[in-house]
Amino acid sequence: MNVLTPFGQTVVPVRGSKDRSRLGQYNRALRRWRRGEPGADSELAAFQGQQVGGLTLITDVKLLANLEDAGQIDFEELYSTLRGGA
């Protein structure tokens, strides 16, 4: 699955429904933040310190804004296909 890092998106294996669900909820909060919806900052803050696939989820809105400006936040595909399989 694609996980956002300070350097952009990276593909990591995400085992377990709990982590997949957490990543889905984080991505929904991130989309709301990108649209400027009320309360989105608080939604993102709720993920502070949480990890998925061994990577800490980004909740710093300044870092997220920098990644947005650099074109690094684009979740066309939540799931990523690894070479040789789906």
N, CA, C and O atoms as a Maestro MAE file, in Angstrom:
{
 s_m_m2io_version
 :::
 2.0.0
}

f_m_ct {
 s_m_title
 :::
 protein
 m_atom[344] {
  # First column is atom index #
  i_m_mmod_type
  r_m_x_coord
  r_m_y_coord
  r_m_z_coord
  i_m_residue_number
  s_m_chain_name
  s_m_pdb_residue_name
  s_m_pdb_atom_name
  i_m_atomic_number
  :::
  1 25 0.852 -1.173 0.000 1 A "MET " " N  " 7
  2 3 0.000 0.000 0.000 1 A "MET " " CA " 6
  3 2 0.896 1.234 0.000 1 A "MET " " C  " 6
  4 15 2.043 1.179 0.443 1 A "MET " " O  " 8
  5 25 0.368 2.331 -0.494 2 A "ASN " " N  " 7
  6 3 1.103 3.590 -0.526 2 A "ASN " " CA " 6
  7 2 0.975 4.307 0.807 2 A "ASN " " C  " 6
  8 15 -0.127 4.527 1.309 2 A "ASN " " O  " 8
  9 25 2.131 4.670 1.374 3 A "VAL " " N  " 7
  10 3 2.163 5.418 2.634 3 A "VAL " " CA " 6
  11 2 2.970 6.684 2.389 3 A "VAL " " C  " 6
  12 15 4.046 6.634 1.793 3 A "VAL " " O  " 8
  13 25 2.457 7.808 2.845 4 A "LEU " " N  " 7
  14 3 3.128 9.086 2.684 4 A "LEU " " CA " 6
  15 2 4.246 9.226 3.705 4 A "LEU " " C  " 6
  16 15 4.044 9.004 4.898 4 A "LEU " " O  " 8
  17 25 5.441 9.602 3.217 5 A "THR " " N  " 7
  18 3 6.594 9.848 4.086 5 A "THR " " CA " 6
  19 2 7.049 11.284 3.850 5 A "THR " " C  " 6
  20 15 6.545 11.940 2.939 5 A "THR " " O  " 8
  21 25 7.982 11.785 4.642 6 A "PRO " " N  " 7
  22 3 8.487 13.141 4.407 6 A "PRO " " CA " 6
  23 2 9.141 13.320 3.036 6 A "PRO " " C  " 6
  24 15 9.390 14.448 2.610 6 A "PRO " " O  " 8
  25 25 9.419 12.220 2.348 7 A "PHE " " N  " 7
  26 3 10.062 12.276 1.035 7 A "PHE " " CA " 6
  27 2 9.096 11.953 -0.095 7 A "PHE " " C  " 6
  28 15 9.506 11.848 -1.251 7 A "PHE " " O  " 8
  29 25 7.818 11.796 0.231 8 A "GLY " " N  " 7
  30 3 6.809 11.434 -0.764 8 A "GLY " " CA " 6
  31 2 6.229 10.070 -0.431 8 A "GLY " " C  " 6
  32 15 6.461 9.528 0.650 8 A "GLY " " O  " 8
  33 25 5.477 9.528 -1.364 9 A "GLN " " N  " 7
  34 3 4.837 8.235 -1.137 9 A "GLN " " CA " 6
  35 2 5.838 7.104 -1.311 9 A "GLN " " C  " 6
  36 15 6.738 7.168 -2.148 9 A "GLN " " O  " 8
  37 25 5.661 6.086 -0.513 10 A "THR " " N  " 7
  38 3 6.464 4.883 -0.647 10 A "THR " " CA " 6
  39 2 5.546 3.675 -0.493 10 A "THR " " C  " 6
  40 15 4.528 3.735 0.196 10 A "THR " " O  " 8
  41 25 5.914 2.602 -1.133 11 A "VAL " " N  " 7
  42 3 5.118 1.382 -1.092 11 A "VAL " " CA " 6
  43 2 5.664 0.490 0.015 11 A "VAL " " C  " 6
  44 15 6.855 0.185 0.059 11 A "VAL " " O  " 8
  45 25 4.770 0.080 0.907 12 A "VAL " " N  " 7
  46 3 5.144 -0.829 1.986 12 A "VAL " " CA " 6
  47 2 4.087 -1.916 2.118 12 A "VAL " " C  " 6
  48 15 2.907 -1.682 1.854 12 A "VAL " " O  " 8
  49 25 4.512 -3.097 2.524 13 A "PRO " " N  " 7
  50 3 3.515 -4.123 2.810 13 A "PRO " " CA " 6
  51 2 2.786 -3.763 4.110 13 A "PRO " " C  " 6
  52 15 3.420 -3.471 5.124 13 A "PRO " " O  " 8
  53 25 1.484 -3.786 4.070 14 A "VAL " " N  " 7
  54 3 0.677 -3.473 5.257 14 A "VAL " " CA " 6
  55 2 -0.102 -4.730 5.612 14 A "VAL " " C  " 6
  56 15 -1.017 -5.149 4.903 14 A "VAL " " O  " 8
  57 25 0.289 -5.309 6.724 15 A "ARG " " N  " 7
  58 3 -0.334 -6.553 7.150 15 A "ARG " " CA " 6
  59 2 -1.396 -6.251 8.210 15 A "ARG " " C  " 6
  60 15 -1.197 -5.433 9.109 15 A "ARG " " O  " 8
  61 25 -2.480 -6.911 8.077 16 A "GLY " " N  " 7
  62 3 -3.531 -6.798 9.074 16 A "GLY " " CA " 6
  63 2 -4.567 -5.743 8.731 16 A "GLY " " C  " 6
  64 15 -4.253 -4.669 8.218 16 A "GLY " " O  " 8
  65 25 -5.797 -6.081 9.030 17 A "SER " " N  " 7
  66 3 -6.908 -5.184 8.707 17 A "SER " " CA " 6
  67 2 -6.871 -3.917 9.553 17 A "SER " " C  " 6
  68 15 -7.344 -2.870 9.109 17 A "SER " " O  " 8
  69 25 -6.322 -3.989 10.757 18 A "LYS " " N  " 7
  70 3 -6.262 -2.814 11.624 18 A "LYS " " CA " 6
  71 2 -5.392 -1.728 10.985 18 A "LYS " " C  " 6
  72 15 -5.787 -0.562 10.953 18 A "LYS " " O  " 8
  73 25 -4.214 -2.096 10.478 19 A "ASP " " N  " 7
  74 3 -3.337 -1.125 9.835 19 A "ASP " " CA " 6
  75 2 -3.931 -0.620 8.521 19 A "ASP " " C  " 6
  76 15 -3.834 0.568 8.212 19 A "ASP " " O  " 8
  77 25 -4.541 -1.509 7.751 20 A "ARG " " N  " 7
  78 3 -5.166 -1.076 6.486 20 A "ARG " " CA " 6
  79 2 -6.301 -0.100 6.761 20 A "ARG " " C  " 6
  80 15 -6.461 0.892 6.050 20 A "ARG " " O  " 8
  81 25 -7.082 -0.380 7.786 21 A "SER " " N  " 7
  82 3 -8.176 0.510 8.164 21 A "SER " " CA " 6
  83 2 -7.632 1.861 8.635 21 A "SER " " C  " 6
  84 15 -8.156 2.910 8.260 21 A "SER " " O  " 8
  85 25 -6.580 1.830 9.457 22 A "ARG " " N  " 7
  86 3 -5.964 3.068 9.940 22 A "ARG " " CA " 6
  87 2 -5.470 3.913 8.768 22 A "ARG " " C  " 6
  88 15 -5.674 5.127 8.750 22 A "ARG " " O  " 8
  89 25 -4.824 3.279 7.789 23 A "LEU " " N  " 7
  90 3 -4.327 4.012 6.629 23 A "LEU " " CA " 6
  91 2 -5.480 4.600 5.823 23 A "LEU " " C  " 6
  92 15 -5.381 5.728 5.342 23 A "LEU " " O  " 8
  93 25 -6.550 3.867 5.673 24 A "GLY " " N  " 7
  94 3 -7.718 4.383 4.964 24 A "GLY " " CA " 6
  95 2 -8.320 5.590 5.668 24 A "GLY " " C  " 6
  96 15 -8.690 6.569 5.020 24 A "GLY " " O  " 8
  97 25 -8.418 5.525 6.990 25 A "GLN " " N  " 7
  98 3 -8.955 6.647 7.759 25 A "GLN " " CA " 6
  99 2 -8.031 7.857 7.671 25 A "GLN " " C  " 6
  100 15 -8.492 8.992 7.546 25 A "GLN " " O  " 8
  101 25 -6.723 7.608 7.738 26 A "TYR " " N  " 7
  102 3 -5.746 8.694 7.606 26 A "TYR " " CA " 6
  103 2 -5.862 9.349 6.225 26 A "TYR " " C  " 6
  104 15 -5.853 10.575 6.115 26 A "TYR " " O  " 8
  105 25 -5.969 8.548 5.195 27 A "ASN " " N  " 7
  106 3 -6.079 9.098 3.839 27 A "ASN " " CA " 6
  107 2 -7.357 9.915 3.666 27 A "ASN " " C  " 6
  108 15 -7.352 10.926 2.964 27 A "ASN " " O  " 8
  109 25 -8.447 9.488 4.296 28 A "ARG " " N  " 7
  110 3 -9.685 10.279 4.245 28 A "ARG " " CA " 6
  111 2 -9.477 11.621 4.936 28 A "ARG " " C  " 6
  112 15 -9.907 12.655 4.424 28 A "ARG " " O  " 8
  113 25 -8.819 11.613 6.097 29 A "ALA " " N  " 7
  114 3 -8.537 12.865 6.813 29 A "ALA " " CA " 6
  115 2 -7.617 13.752 5.975 29 A "ALA " " C  " 6
  116 15 -7.792 14.970 5.937 29 A "ALA " " O  " 8
  117 25 -6.649 13.149 5.311 30 A "LEU " " N  " 7
  118 3 -5.731 13.905 4.461 30 A "LEU " " CA " 6
  119 2 -6.475 14.539 3.285 30 A "LEU " " C  " 6
  120 15 -6.219 15.694 2.943 30 A "LEU " " O  " 8
  121 25 -7.375 13.807 2.677 31 A "ARG " " N  " 7
  122 3 -8.175 14.370 1.571 31 A "ARG " " CA " 6
  123 2 -9.021 15.546 2.064 31 A "ARG " " C  " 6
  124 15 -9.130 16.566 1.385 31 A "ARG " " O  " 8
  125 25 -9.621 15.396 3.251 32 A "ARG " " N  " 7
  126 3 -10.424 16.492 3.815 32 A "ARG " " CA " 6
  127 2 -9.546 17.715 4.075 32 A "ARG " " C  " 6
  128 15 -9.964 18.843 3.814 32 A "ARG " " O  " 8
  129 25 -8.341 17.501 4.583 33 A "TRP " " N  " 7
  130 3 -7.405 18.602 4.822 33 A "TRP " " CA " 6
  131 2 -7.042 19.287 3.511 33 A "TRP " " C  " 6
  132 15 -6.986 20.515 3.444 33 A "TRP " " O  " 8
  133 25 -6.797 18.502 2.474 34 A "ARG " " N  " 7
  134 3 -6.448 19.077 1.168 34 A "ARG " " CA " 6
  135 2 -7.582 19.939 0.612 34 A "ARG " " C  " 6
  136 15 -7.338 20.922 -0.087 34 A "ARG " " O  " 8
  137 25 -8.820 19.563 0.925 35 A "ARG " " N  " 7
  138 3 -9.974 20.348 0.460 35 A "ARG " " CA " 6
  139 2 -10.274 21.528 1.377 35 A "ARG " " C  " 6
  140 15 -11.143 22.344 1.071 35 A "ARG " " O  " 8
  141 25 -9.561 21.625 2.503 36 A "GLY " " N  " 7
  142 3 -9.771 22.724 3.430 36 A "GLY " " CA " 6
  143 2 -11.040 22.611 4.242 36 A "GLY " " C  " 6
  144 15 -11.605 23.618 4.666 36 A "GLY " " O  " 8
  145 25 -11.485 21.401 4.457 37 A "GLU " " N  " 7
  146 3 -12.730 21.204 5.199 37 A "GLU " " CA " 6
  147 2 -12.535 21.504 6.687 37 A "GLU " " C  " 6
  148 15 -11.475 21.222 7.247 37 A "GLU " " O  " 8
  149 25 -13.554 22.073 7.320 38 A "PRO " " N  " 7
  150 3 -13.473 22.363 8.756 38 A "PRO " " CA " 6
  151 2 -13.234 21.089 9.559 38 A "PRO " " C  " 6
  152 15 -13.834 20.049 9.286 38 A "PRO " " O  " 8
  153 25 -12.351 21.181 10.553 39 A "GLY " " N  " 7
  154 3 -12.073 20.052 11.433 39 A "GLY " " CA " 6
  155 2 -11.039 19.077 10.910 39 A "GLY " " C  " 6
  156 15 -10.668 18.138 11.615 39 A "GLY " " O  " 8
  157 25 -10.565 19.274 9.695 40 A "ALA " " N  " 7
  158 3 -9.611 18.325 9.111 40 A "ALA " " CA " 6
  159 2 -8.276 18.330 9.849 40 A "ALA " " C  " 6
  160 15 -7.646 17.282 9.991 40 A "ALA " " O  " 8
  161 25 -7.835 19.507 10.323 41 A "ASP " " N  " 7
  162 3 -6.580 19.567 11.081 41 A "ASP " " CA " 6
  163 2 -6.673 18.684 12.323 41 A "ASP " " C  " 6
  164 15 -5.726 17.971 12.655 41 A "ASP " " O  " 8
  165 25 -7.802 18.733 12.998 42 A "SER " " N  " 7
  166 3 -8.004 17.915 14.205 42 A "SER " " CA " 6
  167 2 -8.040 16.429 13.867 42 A "SER " " C  " 6
  168 15 -7.515 15.600 14.609 42 A "SER " " O  " 8
  169 25 -8.665 16.106 12.744 43 A "GLU " " N  " 7
  170 3 -8.706 14.710 12.316 43 A "GLU " " CA " 6
  171 2 -7.298 14.179 12.083 43 A "GLU " " C  " 6
  172 15 -6.970 13.069 12.503 43 A "GLU " " O  " 8
  173 25 -6.468 14.974 11.414 44 A "LEU " " N  " 7
  174 3 -5.083 14.562 11.175 44 A "LEU " " CA " 6
  175 2 -4.321 14.442 12.486 44 A "LEU " " C  " 6
  176 15 -3.547 13.502 12.666 44 A "LEU " " O  " 8
  177 25 -4.529 15.379 13.399 45 A "ALA " " N  " 7
  178 3 -3.825 15.370 14.681 45 A "ALA " " CA " 6
  179 2 -4.109 14.089 15.471 45 A "ALA " " C  " 6
  180 15 -3.275 13.650 16.263 45 A "ALA " " O  " 8
  181 25 -5.268 13.500 15.258 46 A "ALA " " N  " 7
  182 3 -5.622 12.267 15.965 46 A "ALA " " CA " 6
  183 2 -4.709 11.106 15.586 46 A "ALA " " C  " 6
  184 15 -4.647 10.112 16.309 46 A "ALA " " O  " 8
  185 25 -4.001 11.218 14.468 47 A "PHE " " N  " 7
  186 3 -3.103 10.156 14.011 47 A "PHE " " CA " 6
  187 2 -1.663 10.375 14.477 47 A "PHE " " C  " 6
  188 15 -0.783 9.584 14.137 47 A "PHE " " O  " 8
  189 25 -1.410 11.423 15.240 48 A "GLN " " N  " 7
  190 3 -0.054 11.730 15.681 48 A "GLN " " CA " 6
  191 2 0.565 10.539 16.418 48 A "GLN " " C  " 6
  192 15 -0.028 9.991 17.347 48 A "GLN " " O  " 8
  193 25 1.760 10.154 15.988 49 A "GLY " " N  " 7
  194 3 2.483 9.054 16.602 49 A "GLY " " CA " 6
  195 2 2.077 7.672 16.125 49 A "GLY " " C  " 6
  196 15 2.709 6.686 16.502 49 A "GLY " " O  " 8
  197 25 1.043 7.574 15.309 50 A "GLN " " N  " 7
  198 3 0.588 6.275 14.823 50 A "GLN " " CA " 6
  199 2 1.398 5.848 13.605 50 A "GLN " " C  " 6
  200 15 1.870 6.679 12.829 50 A "GLN " " O  " 8
  201 25 1.547 4.546 13.457 51 A "GLN " " N  " 7
  202 3 2.322 3.998 12.351 51 A "GLN " " CA " 6
  203 2 1.501 3.028 11.524 51 A "GLN " " C  " 6
  204 15 0.542 2.418 11.997 51 A "GLN " " O  " 8
  205 25 1.916 2.910 10.261 52 A "VAL " " N  " 7
  206 3 1.381 1.898 9.356 52 A "VAL " " CA " 6
  207 2 2.568 1.339 8.584 52 A "VAL " " C  " 6
  208 15 3.349 2.097 8.010 52 A "VAL " " O  " 8
  209 25 2.704 0.034 8.570 53 A "GLY " " N  " 7
  210 3 3.812 -0.582 7.867 53 A "GLY " " CA " 6
  211 2 5.170 -0.135 8.384 53 A "GLY " " C  " 6
  212 15 6.142 -0.099 7.630 53 A "GLY " " O  " 8
  213 25 5.240 0.205 9.664 54 A "GLY " " N  " 7
  214 3 6.488 0.645 10.265 54 A "GLY " " CA " 6
  215 2 6.824 2.105 10.014 54 A "GLY " " C  " 6
  216 15 7.881 2.571 10.439 54 A "GLY " " O  " 8
  217 25 5.949 2.836 9.333 55 A "LEU " " N  " 7
  218 3 6.178 4.254 9.032 55 A "LEU " " CA " 6
  219 2 5.206 5.111 9.822 55 A "LEU " " C  " 6
  220 15 4.016 4.804 9.901 55 A "LEU " " O  " 8
  221 25 5.713 6.182 10.404 56 A "THR " " N  " 7
  222 3 4.880 7.094 11.176 56 A "THR " " CA " 6
  223 2 4.063 7.970 10.238 56 A "THR " " C  " 6
  224 15 4.598 8.550 9.293 56 A "THR " " O  " 8
  225 25 2.773 8.061 10.503 57 A "LEU " " N  " 7
  226 3 1.883 8.888 9.684 57 A "LEU " " CA " 6
  227 2 2.175 10.365 9.929 57 A "LEU " " C  " 6
  228 15 2.380 10.781 11.070 57 A "LEU " " O  " 8
  229 25 2.194 11.144 8.875 58 A "ILE " " N  " 7
  230 3 2.510 12.568 8.958 58 A "ILE " " CA " 6
  231 2 1.274 13.348 9.381 58 A "ILE " " C  " 6
  232 15 0.217 13.251 8.759 58 A "ILE " " O  " 8
  233 25 1.427 14.125 10.452 59 A "THR " " N  " 7
  234 3 0.324 14.961 10.928 59 A "THR " " CA " 6
  235 2 0.706 16.436 10.973 59 A "THR " " C  " 6
  236 15 -0.146 17.285 11.235 59 A "THR " " O  " 8
  237 25 1.956 16.748 10.727 60 A "ASP " " N  " 7
  238 3 2.441 18.130 10.725 60 A "ASP " " CA " 6
  239 2 1.925 18.825 9.463 60 A "ASP " " C  " 6
  240 15 2.354 18.506 8.355 60 A "ASP " " O  " 8
  241 25 1.002 19.777 9.637 61 A "VAL " " N  " 7
  242 3 0.376 20.411 8.476 61 A "VAL " " CA " 6
  243 2 1.366 21.252 7.667 61 A "VAL " " C  " 6
  244 15 1.171 21.446 6.467 61 A "VAL " " O  " 8
  245 25 2.415 21.750 8.302 62 A "LYS " " N  " 7
  246 3 3.434 22.492 7.541 62 A "LYS " " CA " 6
  247 2 4.185 21.552 6.605 62 A "LYS " " C  " 6
  248 15 4.426 21.885 5.444 62 A "LYS " " O  " 8
  249 25 4.551 20.386 7.106 63 A "LEU " " N  " 7
  250 3 5.212 19.390 6.259 63 A "LEU " " CA " 6
  251 2 4.267 18.918 5.162 63 A "LEU " " C  " 6
  252 15 4.679 18.766 4.012 63 A "LEU " " O  " 8
  253 25 3.014 18.686 5.507 64 A "LEU " " N  " 7
  254 3 2.035 18.267 4.505 64 A "LEU " " CA " 6
  255 2 1.865 19.341 3.425 64 A "LEU " " C  " 6
  256 15 1.747 19.018 2.243 64 A "LEU " " O  " 8
  257 25 1.851 20.607 3.826 65 A "ALA " " N  " 7
  258 3 1.728 21.698 2.848 65 A "ALA " " CA " 6
  259 2 2.939 21.710 1.917 65 A "ALA " " C  " 6
  260 15 2.791 21.926 0.714 65 A "ALA " " O  " 8
  261 25 4.135 21.479 2.464 66 A "ASN " " N  " 7
  262 3 5.333 21.410 1.628 66 A "ASN " " CA " 6
  263 2 5.262 20.245 0.645 66 A "ASN " " C  " 6
  264 15 5.624 20.393 -0.522 66 A "ASN " " O  " 8
  265 25 4.797 19.090 1.111 67 A "LEU " " N  " 7
  266 3 4.643 17.937 0.231 67 A "LEU " " CA " 6
  267 2 3.597 18.202 -0.841 67 A "LEU " " C  " 6
  268 15 3.758 17.802 -1.994 67 A "LEU " " O  " 8
  269 25 2.527 18.878 -0.450 68 A "GLU " " N  " 7
  270 3 1.466 19.247 -1.411 68 A "GLU " " CA " 6
  271 2 2.040 20.156 -2.493 68 A "GLU " " C  " 6
  272 15 1.813 19.938 -3.682 68 A "GLU " " O  " 8
  273 25 2.790 21.182 -2.069 69 A "ASP " " N  " 7
  274 3 3.392 22.118 -3.023 69 A "ASP " " CA " 6
  275 2 4.363 21.424 -3.966 69 A "ASP " " C  " 6
  276 15 4.508 21.821 -5.122 69 A "ASP " " O  " 8
  277 25 5.026 20.385 -3.469 70 A "ALA " " N  " 7
  278 3 5.991 19.649 -4.287 70 A "ALA " " CA " 6
  279 2 5.330 18.580 -5.153 70 A "ALA " " C  " 6
  280 15 6.007 17.865 -5.891 70 A "ALA " " O  " 8
  281 25 4.000 18.475 -5.059 71 A "GLY " " N  " 7
  282 3 3.281 17.494 -5.866 71 A "GLY " " CA " 6
  283 2 3.447 16.067 -5.379 71 A "GLY " " C  " 6
  284 15 3.275 15.129 -6.157 71 A "GLY " " O  " 8
  285 25 3.777 15.884 -4.107 72 A "GLN " " N  " 7
  286 3 4.025 14.556 -3.558 72 A "GLN " " CA " 6
  287 2 2.793 13.897 -2.946 72 A "GLN " " C  " 6
  288 15 2.824 12.718 -2.591 72 A "GLN " " O  " 8
  289 25 1.713 14.658 -2.824 73 A "ILE " " N  " 7
  290 3 0.495 14.074 -2.254 73 A "ILE " " CA " 6
  291 2 -0.497 13.852 -3.389 73 A "ILE " " C  " 6
  292 15 -1.140 14.780 -3.878 73 A "ILE " " O  " 8
  293 25 -0.593 12.602 -3.783 74 A "ASP " " N  " 7
  294 3 -1.533 12.237 -4.839 74 A "ASP " " CA " 6
  295 2 -1.909 10.786 -4.614 74 A "ASP " " C  " 6
  296 15 -1.097 9.889 -4.839 74 A "ASP " " O  " 8
  297 25 -3.114 10.556 -4.178 75 A "PHE " " N  " 7
  298 3 -3.531 9.207 -3.843 75 A "PHE " " CA " 6
  299 2 -4.507 8.654 -4.873 75 A "PHE " " C  " 6
  300 15 -5.623 8.256 -4.540 75 A "PHE " " O  " 8
  301 25 -4.070 8.634 -6.127 76 A "GLU " " N  " 7
  302 3 -4.885 8.007 -7.169 76 A "GLU " " CA " 6
  303 2 -5.101 6.537 -6.824 76 A "GLU " " C  " 6
  304 15 -6.190 5.994 -7.012 76 A "GLU " " O  " 8
  305 25 -4.055 5.912 -6.323 77 A "GLU " " N  " 7
  306 3 -4.111 4.500 -5.965 77 A "GLU " " CA " 6
  307 2 -3.711 4.338 -4.511 77 A "GLU " " C  " 6
  308 15 -2.589 4.674 -4.133 77 A "GLU " " O  " 8
  309 25 -4.609 3.830 -3.703 78 A "LEU " " N  " 7
  310 3 -4.273 3.523 -2.320 78 A "LEU " " CA " 6
  311 2 -3.423 2.255 -2.275 78 A "LEU " " C  " 6
  312 15 -2.455 2.160 -1.520 78 A "LEU " " O  " 8
  313 25 -3.808 1.291 -3.100 79 A "TYR " " N  " 7
  314 3 -3.084 0.037 -3.153 79 A "TYR " " CA " 6
  315 2 -2.066 0.107 -4.268 79 A "TYR " " C  " 6
  316 15 -2.320 0.712 -5.310 79 A "TYR " " O  " 8
  317 25 -0.933 -0.498 -4.059 80 A "SER " " N  " 7
  318 3 0.116 -0.514 -5.060 80 A "SER " " CA " 6
  319 2 0.375 -1.958 -5.457 80 A "SER " " C  " 6
  320 15 0.330 -2.863 -4.624 80 A "SER " " O  " 8
  321 25 0.644 -2.160 -6.729 81 A "THR " " N  " 7
  322 3 0.964 -3.483 -7.208 81 A "THR " " CA " 6
  323 2 2.462 -3.672 -7.180 81 A "THR " " C  " 6
  324 15 3.207 -2.892 -7.772 81 A "THR " " O  " 8
  325 25 2.897 -4.694 -6.502 82 A "LEU " " N  " 7
  326 3 4.315 -5.018 -6.485 82 A "LEU " " CA " 6
  327 2 4.620 -5.838 -7.723 82 A "LEU " " C  " 6
  328 15 3.749 -6.541 -8.235 82 A "LEU " " O  " 8
  329 25 5.838 -5.753 -8.205 83 A "ARG " " N  " 7
  330 3 6.220 -6.469 -9.432 83 A "ARG " " CA " 6
  331 2 5.877 -7.946 -9.308 83 A "ARG " " C  " 6
  332 15 6.208 -8.611 -8.326 83 A "ARG " " O  " 8
  333 25 5.201 -8.429 -10.338 84 A "GLY " " N  " 7
  334 3 4.898 -9.845 -10.402 84 A "GLY " " CA " 6
  335 2 3.575 -10.245 -9.766 84 A "GLY " " C  " 6
  336 15 3.258 -11.434 -9.722 84 A "GLY " " O  " 8
  337 25 2.804 -9.302 -9.279 85 A "GLY " " N  " 7
  338 3 1.522 -9.700 -8.685 85 A "GLY " " CA " 6
  339 2 0.707 -8.520 -8.264 85 A "GLY " " C  " 6
  340 15 1.170 -7.380 -8.267 85 A "GLY " " O  " 8
  341 25 -0.531 -8.815 -7.897 86 A "ALA " " N  " 7
  342 3 -1.437 -7.763 -7.466 86 A "ALA " " CA " 6
  343 2 -1.587 -7.770 -5.978 86 A "ALA " " C  " 6
  344 15 -2.318 -6.948 -5.427 86 A "ALA " " O  " 8
  :::
 }
 m_bond[343] {
  # First column is bond index #
  i_m_from
  i_m_to
  i_m_order
  :::
  1 1 2 1
  2 2 3 1
  3 3 4 2
  4 3 5 1
  5 5 6 1
  6 6 7 1
  7 7 8 2
  8 7 9 1
  9 9 10 1
  10 10 11 1
  11 11 12 2
  12 11 13 1
  13 13 14 1
  14 14 15 1
  15 15 16 2
  16 15 17 1
  17 17 18 1
  18 18 19 1
  19 19 20 2
  20 19 21 1
  21 21 22 1
  22 22 23 1
  23 23 24 2
  24 23 25 1
  25 25 26 1
  26 26 27 1
  27 27 28 2
  28 27 29 1
  29 29 30 1
  30 30 31 1
  31 31 32 2
  32 31 33 1
  33 33 34 1
  34 34 35 1
  35 35 36 2
  36 35 37 1
  37 37 38 1
  38 38 39 1
  39 39 40 2
  40 39 41 1
  41 41 42 1
  42 42 43 1
  43 43 44 2
  44 43 45 1
  45 45 46 1
  46 46 47 1
  47 47 48 2
  48 47 49 1
  49 49 50 1
  50 50 51 1
  51 51 52 2
  52 51 53 1
  53 53 54 1
  54 54 55 1
  55 55 56 2
  56 55 57 1
  57 57 58 1
  58 58 59 1
  59 59 60 2
  60 59 61 1
  61 61 62 1
  62 62 63 1
  63 63 64 2
  64 63 65 1
  65 65 66 1
  66 66 67 1
  67 67 68 2
  68 67 69 1
  69 69 70 1
  70 70 71 1
  71 71 72 2
  72 71 73 1
  73 73 74 1
  74 74 75 1
  75 75 76 2
  76 75 77 1
  77 77 78 1
  78 78 79 1
  79 79 80 2
  80 79 81 1
  81 81 82 1
  82 82 83 1
  83 83 84 2
  84 83 85 1
  85 85 86 1
  86 86 87 1
  87 87 88 2
  88 87 89 1
  89 89 90 1
  90 90 91 1
  91 91 92 2
  92 91 93 1
  93 93 94 1
  94 94 95 1
  95 95 96 2
  96 95 97 1
  97 97 98 1
  98 98 99 1
  99 99 100 2
  100 99 101 1
  101 101 102 1
  102 102 103 1
  103 103 104 2
  104 103 105 1
  105 105 106 1
  106 106 107 1
  107 107 108 2
  108 107 109 1
  109 109 110 1
  110 110 111 1
  111 111 112 2
  112 111 113 1
  113 113 114 1
  114 114 115 1
  115 115 116 2
  116 115 117 1
  117 117 118 1
  118 118 119 1
  119 119 120 2
  120 119 121 1
  121 121 122 1
  122 122 123 1
  123 123 124 2
  124 123 125 1
  125 125 126 1
  126 126 127 1
  127 127 128 2
  128 127 129 1
  129 129 130 1
  130 130 131 1
  131 131 132 2
  132 131 133 1
  133 133 134 1
  134 134 135 1
  135 135 136 2
  136 135 137 1
  137 137 138 1
  138 138 139 1
  139 139 140 2
  140 139 141 1
  141 141 142 1
  142 142 143 1
  143 143 144 2
  144 143 145 1
  145 145 146 1
  146 146 147 1
  147 147 148 2
  148 147 149 1
  149 149 150 1
  150 150 151 1
  151 151 152 2
  152 151 153 1
  153 153 154 1
  154 154 155 1
  155 155 156 2
  156 155 157 1
  157 157 158 1
  158 158 159 1
  159 159 160 2
  160 159 161 1
  161 161 162 1
  162 162 163 1
  163 163 164 2
  164 163 165 1
  165 165 166 1
  166 166 167 1
  167 167 168 2
  168 167 169 1
  169 169 170 1
  170 170 171 1
  171 171 172 2
  172 171 173 1
  173 173 174 1
  174 174 175 1
  175 175 176 2
  176 175 177 1
  177 177 178 1
  178 178 179 1
  179 179 180 2
  180 179 181 1
  181 181 182 1
  182 182 183 1
  183 183 184 2
  184 183 185 1
  185 185 186 1
  186 186 187 1
  187 187 188 2
  188 187 189 1
  189 189 190 1
  190 190 191 1
  191 191 192 2
  192 191 193 1
  193 193 194 1
  194 194 195 1
  195 195 196 2
  196 195 197 1
  197 197 198 1
  198 198 199 1
  199 199 200 2
  200 199 201 1
  201 201 202 1
  202 202 203 1
  203 203 204 2
  204 203 205 1
  205 205 206 1
  206 206 207 1
  207 207 208 2
  208 207 209 1
  209 209 210 1
  210 210 211 1
  211 211 212 2
  212 211 213 1
  213 213 214 1
  214 214 215 1
  215 215 216 2
  216 215 217 1
  217 217 218 1
  218 218 219 1
  219 219 220 2
  220 219 221 1
  221 221 222 1
  222 222 223 1
  223 223 224 2
  224 223 225 1
  225 225 226 1
  226 226 227 1
  227 227 228 2
  228 227 229 1
  229 229 230 1
  230 230 231 1
  231 231 232 2
  232 231 233 1
  233 233 234 1
  234 234 235 1
  235 235 236 2
  236 235 237 1
  237 237 238 1
  238 238 239 1
  239 239 240 2
  240 239 241 1
  241 241 242 1
  242 242 243 1
  243 243 244 2
  244 243 245 1
  245 245 246 1
  246 246 247 1
  247 247 248 2
  248 247 249 1
  249 249 250 1
  250 250 251 1
  251 251 252 2
  252 251 253 1
  253 253 254 1
  254 254 255 1
  255 255 256 2
  256 255 257 1
  257 257 258 1
  258 258 259 1
  259 259 260 2
  260 259 261 1
  261 261 262 1
  262 262 263 1
  263 263 264 2
  264 263 265 1
  265 265 266 1
  266 266 267 1
  267 267 268 2
  268 267 269 1
  269 269 270 1
  270 270 271 1
  271 271 272 2
  272 271 273 1
  273 273 274 1
  274 274 275 1
  275 275 276 2
  276 275 277 1
  277 277 278 1
  278 278 279 1
  279 279 280 2
  280 279 281 1
  281 281 282 1
  282 282 283 1
  283 283 284 2
  284 283 285 1
  285 285 286 1
  286 286 287 1
  287 287 288 2
  288 287 289 1
  289 289 290 1
  290 290 291 1
  291 291 292 2
  292 291 293 1
  293 293 294 1
  294 294 295 1
  295 295 296 2
  296 295 297 1
  297 297 298 1
  298 298 299 1
  299 299 300 2
  300 299 301 1
  301 301 302 1
  302 302 303 1
  303 303 304 2
  304 303 305 1
  305 305 306 1
  306 306 307 1
  307 307 308 2
  308 307 309 1
  309 309 310 1
  310 310 311 1
  311 311 312 2
  312 311 313 1
  313 313 314 1
  314 314 315 1
  315 315 316 2
  316 315 317 1
  317 317 318 1
  318 318 319 1
  319 319 320 2
  320 319 321 1
  321 321 322 1
  322 322 323 1
  323 323 324 2
  324 323 325 1
  325 325 326 1
  326 326 327 1
  327 327 328 2
  328 327 329 1
  329 329 330 1
  330 330 331 1
  331 331 332 2
  332 331 333 1
  333 333 334 1
  334 334 335 1
  335 335 336 2
  336 335 337 1
  337 337 338 1
  338 338 339 1
  339 339 340 2
  340 339 341 1
  341 341 342 1
  342 342 343 1
  343 343 344 2
  :::
 }
}
